[in-house]
Amino acid sequence: MTSHLELLVSGPADARPVLILHGGGGPSTVAPIAQHFTAGTHTLLPTHPGWNGTPRPADCTRISDLAALYLRLLRDQNLSDVLVIGSSLGGWIGAEMAAADTERRISQLALIDPVGIHVEEEPVQDFFALDARGVAEHAYHDPDRFYVDPATLPAERIAAVQANMRALRLFSGGPAMSDPTLRRRLATVTVPTLVLWGESDRIATPAYGKHYAAAIPNARFELIDRAGHLPHLEQPAPTFARLDAFAARQQHR
């Protein structure tokens, strides 16, 4: 059942459904994407169990569990022709969903700097070894714009961030942020896929991203200039333009 999910739903109920999946930073990191799509689509923005203080069932501990949960959500709400957009860890969840979507409810997949595959020559940065300045330096093209000194944050905000990081470590399996089986399973994904990547991402490099796109038979890889791991925050206009053009191709089929 998916009744325990914290889910923000917006946009016309009879419009095309768009499921937006956040990364380790929580739903606020993808809220601009949801806001962008709200006007013309039926937008669903869940908070992953364990993030932002939401309850996590004891048997929900892996990315595949989250993927199964969201596929059940699509089934429970009888949604089809779904565009799934995932950022970072959310991209990993989306990729797992597409690989397991036997009911073919997903019609398009957009992955924004996803993690989840193992690439020997391009390992994902050990996110948990970075301090706040290190995260900013690795995640953003313009780190000074996004760096927040933890000393300036209230205690409750620091506690919330730490709780989210514990959830991220649990579901991702730790520093590697990968499932060694995912890369080969992506060969079964048949839906059109857009893989967007920030050119300055040092959490997962563009070279890693090209391996990701190459693993999916019907994927297109596109770079976003002057952006890092979250291009929709640093360069929203070109990011949304690519997403809009991609979504429009489904409408014209």
For each residue, the residues with C-beta under 8 A, 3 or more apart:
1: 4 72 76
2: 5 69 72 73 76
3:
4: 1 49 55 57
5: 2 46 47 49 69 73
6: 46 47 52 54
7: 44 45 46 47 73
8: 27 34 44 45 46 47
9: 42 43 44 45
10: 34 38 43 45
11: 15 18 37 38 39 40 41 42 43
12: 15 40 41 42
13: 42
14: 42
15: 11 12 40 41 42
16: 40 41 42 81 82 83 247 251
17: 41 42 43 44 74 77 79 80 81 82 83
18: 11 37 41 42 43 44 82 83 84 85 247
19: 44 46 70 73 74 82 83 84 85 94
20: 30 33 34 37 43 44 45 85 86 90
21: 30 46 48 70 84 85 86 87 89 90 91 93 94
22: 25 26 27 28 29 30 45 47 48 51 87 88 89 90
23: 29 30 86 87 88 89 90 91 230
24: 88 89 127 164 165 167 168 172
25: 22 28 29 88 164 230
26: 22 29 47 51 52 164
27: 8 22 30 31 45 46 47 51 52
28: 22 25 31
29: 22 23 25 26 87 88 230 233
30: 20 21 22 23 27 33 34 45 85 87 90 232
31: 27 28 34 35 45
32: 35 36 232 233 236
33: 20 30 36 37 85 87 232 240 243
34: 8 10 20 30 31 37 38 43 45
35: 31 32 38
36: 32 33 236 240 243
37: 11 18 20 33 34 40 41 43
38: 10 11 34 35 41 43
39: 11
40: 11 12 15 16 37
41: 11 12 15 16 17 18 37 38 83
42: 9 11 12 13 14 15 16 17 18 79
43: 9 10 11 17 18 20 34 37 38
44: 7 8 9 17 18 19 20 73
45: 7 8 9 10 20 22 27 30 31 34
46: 5 6 7 8 19 21 27 70 73
47: 5 6 7 8 22 26 27 51 52 54
48: 21 22 51 54 66 93 167 171
49: 4 5 54 55 56 57 60 66 69
50: 54 55 56 60 163 166 167 170 171
51: 22 26 27 47 48 54 164 167
52: 6 26 27 47 160 164
53: 160 163
54: 6 47 48 49 50 51
55: 4 49 50
56: 49 50 60 167
57: 4 49 60
58: 61
59: 65
60: 49 50 56 57 65 66 69
61: 58 65 170 171
62: 65 66 171 173
63: 66 67 89 92 93 96 116 171 172 179
64: 67 68 96 100 179
65: 59 60 61 62 68 69
66: 48 49 60 62 63 69 70 93 96 171
67: 63 64 70 71 93 94 96 97 100
68: 64 65 71 72 100
69: 2 5 49 60 65 66 72 73
70: 19 21 46 66 67 73 74 93 97
71: 67 68 74 75 97 100 101 103 105
72: 1 2 68 69 75 76
73: 2 5 7 19 44 46 69 70 76 77
74: 17 19 70 71 77 79 80 82 103 105 106
75: 71 72 78 103 105
76: 1 2 72 73
77: 17 73 74
78: 75
79: 17 42 74 82 105
80: 17 74 104 105 107
81: 16 17 105 107 250
82: 16 17 18 19 74 79 105 106 107 108
83: 16 17 18 19 41 106 107 108 109 110 247 250
84: 18 19 21 94 97 98 106 108 109 110
85: 18 19 20 21 30 33 90 94 110 112 243
86: 20 21 23 89 90 91 92 93 94 95 109 110 111 112 114
87: 21 22 23 29 30 33 90 91 112 113 114 230 232
88: 22 23 24 25 29 91 92 112 113 114 115 203 229 230
89: 21 22 23 24 63 86 92 93 114 115 116 168 171 172 177
90: 20 21 22 23 30 85 86 87 93 94 114
91: 21 23 86 87 88 94 95 111 112 113 114 115 116
92: 63 86 88 89 95 96 114 115 116 172 177 179 182
93: 21 48 63 66 67 70 86 89 90 96 97
94: 19 21 67 84 85 86 90 91 97 98 109 110 111 114
95: 86 91 92 98 99 109 111 114 116 182 186 189 216
96: 63 64 66 67 92 93 99 100 116 179 182
97: 67 70 71 84 93 94 100 101 106
98: 84 94 95 101 106 109 189 191 193
99: 95 96 182 185 186 188 189
100: 64 67 68 71 96 97
101: 71 97 98 104 105 106 191
102:
103: 71 74 75
104: 80 101 107
105: 71 74 75 79 80 81 82 101
106: 74 82 83 84 97 98 101 109 191
107: 80 81 82 83 104 191 192 250
108: 82 83 84 191 192 193 194 246 247 250
109: 83 84 86 94 95 98 106 189 191 192 193 194
110: 83 84 85 86 94 193 194 196 243 246 247
111: 86 91 94 95 114 193 194 195 196 212
112: 85 86 87 88 91 196 197 230 231 232 239
113: 87 88 91 196 197 198 201 203 204 209 229 230 231
114: 86 87 88 89 90 91 92 94 95 111 195 204 212
115: 88 89 91 92 124 172 177 178 203 204
116: 63 89 91 92 95 96 177 178 179 182
117: 178 179 182 183 186 211 212 215
118: 176 178 179 180 182 183
119: 122 123 183 208 211
120: 123
121: 207
122: 119 204 205 207 208 211
123: 119 120 176
124: 115 127 175 176 177 178 203 204 208
125: 130 138 202 203 204
126: 129 130 175
127: 24 124 130 135 138 168 175 177 203
128: 165 169 174 175
129: 126 134 175
130: 125 126 127 134 135 138
131: 134 135
132: 135 136 147 148 149 150
133: 136 137 143 147
134: 129 130 131 137 138
135: 127 130 131 132 138 139
136: 132 133 139 140 143 144 146 147
137: 133 134 140 143 202
138: 125 127 130 134 135 202 203 228 229
139: 135 136 143 146 201 202 203 228 229 230
140: 136 137 143 145 146 200 228 229 230 234
141: 198 199 200 226 227 228 234
142: 145 146 226 234
143: 133 136 137 139 140 146 147
144: 136 147
145: 140 142 234
146: 136 139 140 142 143 233 234
147: 132 133 136 143 144
148: 132 152 153
149: 132 152 153
150: 132 153 158
151:
152: 148 149
153: 148 149 150 157 158 161
154: 157 158
155: 158 159
156: 159 160
157: 153 154 160 161
158: 150 153 154 155 161 162
159: 155 156 162 163
160: 52 53 156 157 163 164
161: 153 157 158 164 165
162: 158 159 165 166
163: 50 53 159 160 166 167
164: 24 25 26 51 52 160 161 167 168
165: 24 128 161 162 168 169
166: 50 162 163 169 170
167: 24 48 50 51 56 163 164 170 171
168: 24 89 127 164 165 171 172
169: 128 165 166 172 174
170: 50 61 166 167
171: 48 50 61 62 63 66 89 167 168
172: 24 63 89 92 115 168 169 176 177
173: 62 176 177 178 179
174: 128 169 177
175: 124 126 127 128 129
176: 118 123 124 172 173
177: 89 92 115 116 124 127 172 173 174
178: 115 116 117 118 124 173 182
179: 63 64 92 96 116 117 118 173 182
180: 118 183
181: 184 185
182: 92 95 96 99 116 117 118 178 179 185 186
183: 117 118 119 180 186 211 215
184: 181 187 215
185: 99 181 182 188
186: 95 99 117 182 183 189 212 215 216
187: 184 215 216 217
188: 99 185
189: 95 98 99 109 186 193 216 217 218 219
190: 217 218
191: 98 101 106 107 108 109 218
192: 107 108 109 218 220 246 249 250
193: 98 108 109 110 111 189 213 216 218 219 220
194: 108 109 110 111 219 220 222 242 243 246
195: 111 114 209 212 213 216 219 220 221 222
196: 110 111 112 113 222 223 224 231 239 242 243
197: 112 113 201 206 209 221 222 223 224 231
198: 113 141 201 206 223 224 227 228 229 230 231 234 235
199: 141 206 223 224 225 226 227
200: 140 141 226 227 228
201: 113 139 197 198 204 205 206 209 227 228 229
202: 125 137 138 139 205 228 229
203: 88 113 115 124 125 127 138 139 228 229
204: 113 114 115 122 124 125 201 208 209 229
205: 122 201 202 208 209
206: 197 198 199 201 209 210 223
207: 121 122 210 211
208: 119 122 124 204 205 211 212
209: 113 195 197 201 204 205 206 212 213 221
210: 206 207 213 214 221
211: 117 119 122 183 207 208 214 215
212: 111 114 117 186 195 208 209 215 216 219 221
213: 193 195 209 210 216 219 220 221
214: 210 211 219 221
215: 117 183 184 186 187 211 212 219
216: 95 186 187 189 193 195 212 213 219
217: 187 189 190
218: 189 190 191 192 193
219: 189 193 194 195 212 213 214 215 216
220: 192 193 194 195 213
221: 195 197 209 210 212 213 214
222: 194 195 196 197 242
223: 196 197 198 199 206
224: 196 197 198 199 227 231 235 238 239 242
225: 199 235 238
226: 141 142 199 200 234 235
227: 141 198 199 200 201 224 230 231 234 235 239
228: 138 139 140 141 198 200 201 202 203 231 234
229: 88 113 138 139 140 198 201 202 203 204
230: 23 25 29 87 88 112 113 139 140 198 227 233 234
231: 112 113 196 197 198 224 227 228 234 235 238 239
232: 30 32 33 87 112 235 236 239 240
233: 29 32 146 230 236
234: 140 141 142 145 146 198 226 227 228 230 231
235: 198 224 225 226 227 231 232 238 239
236: 32 36 232 233 239 240
237: 240 241
238: 224 225 231 235 241 242
239: 112 196 224 227 231 232 235 236 242 243
240: 33 36 232 236 237 243 244
241: 237 238 244 245
242: 194 196 222 224 238 239 245 246
243: 33 36 85 110 194 196 239 240 246 247
244: 240 241 247 248
245: 241 242 248 249
246: 108 110 192 194 242 243 249 250
247: 16 18 83 108 110 243 244 250 251
248: 244 245 251 252
249: 192 245 246 252 253
250: 81 83 107 108 192 246 247 253
251: 16 247 248
252: 248 249
253: 249 250
